[in-house]
Each structure stands twice: as structure tokens, then as C-alpha cells.
Amino acid sequence: MSTSDPRRGRVVMPVRWSDVDLFGHVNNAAFLRYLDDARFTLFPRMGVDEDGAMTASLLVVVKHEIDYVTPLTFRPVPFAVEVWVPRTGRSSVDFAYEILDEGGTTTYLRARSRMVQLDRATHAPRHFTEDERAAFERFTGPEPELHGW
């Protein structure tokens, strides 16, 4: 999970045959699973405690923005998902992502997700604790370079 930029988490993954669509490249839905898998690898307590039990809060996705830069096809060589946090609000947080080849020379995707923390009982926004905020601040970085419409 290391990268040359210490503010980015890095998770290495394989392309699974089931991720590839009839056009021969990774399907957009599979890319969303890659982003989720990387985020939960880096932030394992988002909604669960150390024993794996659900916590009193939920962190839910409210928005994704994705730029598909270069097609990723089935291959035996793994790729890397880099994740960082460009913005932390009182009860919301943005995660930025890049999917790259392991050497970092080809970028396949750039994305951003906004998540809001909710109280499990009321579903009202719940402010982050200092510990939650500290976990995000470990990966603070710039806004991702996304193209507008």
C-alpha cells in the first residue's frame, strides 16, 4: 500500500476476467468496485468497529465523478489504485482516486467520490470525531484533475 507520495494510499489489484465486458475492456461498474475496494482497504473502520460489528454511523456515497482516461484490458499484470483525501468537511469527505499501471506510467482512470456520514438510527448527518478526521488527514492531497462536461 505504499506509493512515492506518502499522502496517497496505494492498493494493488488484479484485473479479473469477470471485470471485462464484451468490448474487451474493464466495464465501468467494475471500476466502481475497484474504487470501493481500495477505499475500504485504506479505511477499514468506515462503518465497522475493530471486531467487524456495525458502528452507530454510516458513511454513504452521495456522488461519483469519473474520467475514463485509457481503456484497461484483461491482463496478468496487476494495476494500482491510489487514494487520497482532498477535502474533509464536518460530516462529509471527498476521496480522490487514480488507477494506474504498477509503474505509474499509464493512467486509466481519475475519479472523486463524496461521502456523507450519517447516524445509523436517525439517518441524519453526523460530525466526524477527531479520530475519524485524523484517519482522513493522513492522506490529505490536492483535488483530482477531472475534466468538466
Salt bridges, closest charged atoms under 4 A:
ASP5 OD2 - ARG7 NH2 3.08
ASP19 OD2 - ARG16 NE 3.25
ASP19 OD1 - ARG33 NH2 3.10
ASP21 OD2 - HIS25 NE2 3.64
ASP36 OD1 - ARG39 NH2 2.55
GLU50 OE2 - ARG45 NH2 3.18
GLU65 OE2 - ARG112 NE 2.85
GLU82 OE1 - ARG8 NH1 2.71
GLU82 OE2 - ARG10 NH1 2.55
ASP94 OD2 - ARG87 NE 3.27
ASP94 OD1 - ARG114 NE 2.57
GLU98 OE1 - ARG8 NH1 2.97
GLU98 OE2 - ARG110 NE 3.14
GLU132 OE2 - ARG126 NH2 2.79
GLU143 OE1 - ARG112 NH1 2.33
